[in-house]
């Protein structure tokens, strides 16, 4: 009796919708600009080099009608693009915390 081949499905990477933006970002002491963001990741340009697969902590600054807010994020570098004078970095966002700058003092 001839056996049937086992079929396996290849899980497709599903990307969240990306939204083009221009927000300031900080990675340690380096400053840069967010170019697009989604619910699961961010792409930004900065002058600090990173390594693919490395953990990264960054802060995105938002100016909202309610005042300035920082999003403190932790993620993993998944892509690097060399650009003239800058480095493009795509990173996942695995953790994020919103901090209201005016009310960020501990209570």
Secondary structure by P-SEA (a helix, b strand, c coil): cccccbbbbcccccccbbbbbbbbbbcccbbbbbccccccbbbbbccccccccbbbbbbbbbbccccbbbbbbbbbbccccccccbbbbbbbbcbbbbbcccccccc
